């Protein structure tokens, strides 16, 4: 064994350097594959917002150091993605800070859906959402000082 590397301060430095490299690959992506394709990591997970009776808005972020990526998104009626209800490609890159926002329309009211994103073989965690029942899509409110308005669906569910 090399006694210089076995010295405790050097072990600390070696371990710290290894962690920096690992974190860099996680947060900046990397080209770990032999063919040079980027490794996309979905370290930020997935989320959804503003559900409607016929649509969902999906969000994620790809953590990579590559300039531009085409990201596959899928929405299915089951957690195993056997019944895919919608699918598409969303481009993202440096200009978008690798964020993804997909507005998926044409869904059935009051229905649970599962969704995910993928770049190559790298897949995001699976998220679950439910479209709103059509009866509470939006209701007019009483007139106020700013005039009539609409109650947002999320406020009705709160």
N, C-alpha and C positions, 0 to 999 in steps of 0.2 A: 504494500500500500504506500501511497505517496503521503508522507507525514505532513507535508505542507497543507494538504487538503483535509487532513484529520484534525487540524488545530481548530478549536471551537469558533473563534471569530471568522475563520475562513469558511467553515461549514455554514455559518449564518449568512455570509455573503453569497455563497453558492446557492443556498436554498432561496434567498431573496431574489437572486437573478432568475432562477427557475420559475418562481411565482410571477415575476414581471413578464416573462415570455408567455406563460400560460394565460395571464390576464389579457395581454395584448392580442393573443389569438381569439379569446372570447369576445372582447369588445371591439376589436378592429377587424376581425375576420382573419383570414390567412389563406395561403395557397399551399395547404398541406398535402393535397393530392398530387400524385405523380404527373397527372396530365395538366396541372396548373389551374384547374377550375377552382373558383373561390369556395370557401367553406362559409355558408350562411348560417348564422345562429339567431334564433328567436329568443334572445335572453330577456326581452321585455314582455314576453307572453302575448296574449291576445285579449281583445275586449270588444264590446259592442255598445252602441248608444242610440238614442232616439228611435226606438222601435215604432213601427207603424203597423197597420193591419196587413199591408201587402209588401212590406220591406223591412230590411235591417241595415244598419250602418256598422260595418266591421272595421276594426283598427288593429294594427300591429306595427312592429318596427323590426327591420332586419339589421342585425349588427354585423357589419362587414366593412372592409376597407376598399371595396371595388367601386368603380365609378358609376355603373348603371346595372340594374338587375331587373329581369322580368320575373315576377312572383306569381305563382299559381294560387288562386283562392278557390275554395270549394265550400258549398253549403249543402247539407244532406238532412234527410228526414230520420236518420238513425245514427247512433254513435259509431257504427262500423263503416259508414260511408258507402253502403251498398245501394242506397236510393239517393243519388246525388240530385238535388233540386236545381242547383245553379252552379256554374263554374266559369272562371274567366282568368285573364292575365292582367296584372296591374304592374306597370313600370314604376320603379323608384330609383333613387340615386342620391348623389351628394346634394343636389338642389332641394330635394325634399327631406334631407337629413335621414334618408332611408325609411321614412314613415310611410305607412300604407293606410289609406282610407277608402273603403269600397262600399258603395251604395247598391245593395242587392235588392232588386225589385222583382215583382211577379210571384211573390210568396203567398201562401194561404193564411187567412186570418186565424188567430188563436192557436197557432201550431208551433210545437217545439222544433227547433233546428239545431244542428251541430255544425260548427265551421272550423276551418283550419287554413293555413297558408303553407306553401312549399317553394323551395328553390332547389332544383335538382332532387336529390334524395333526402335533403334536410327538411324536416317538417316541424311546424310550430306545435305547441300544445293545442289540444282541441278545446274549443269554447262551446258554450251552450247558450241559446237565446230563444225567446218565444215572441212571435209576432202578436200584436194586440188584437183582441176581438174587434170585429168591425163596428160593434155598437158603441165603443168608446173612443173612436178615432179622434174626434175633436168636437167639443160642445161649445156653443156660444155662451158668453158670460153676460151678466147684467151690465147695462151701460155704466161707465165710470167717467171720471174726469178726463181720461184720455180717449174715451169712446169705447165702443164695443170691441171685444177681442176674443181670442180663442184660448182655452185652457190646453196646455200641452199635455199629451197623453201620459207622460211620466208624472206630472203633477196629480192627475186623477188617480194614479195607482198608489201615491204616497199616503 
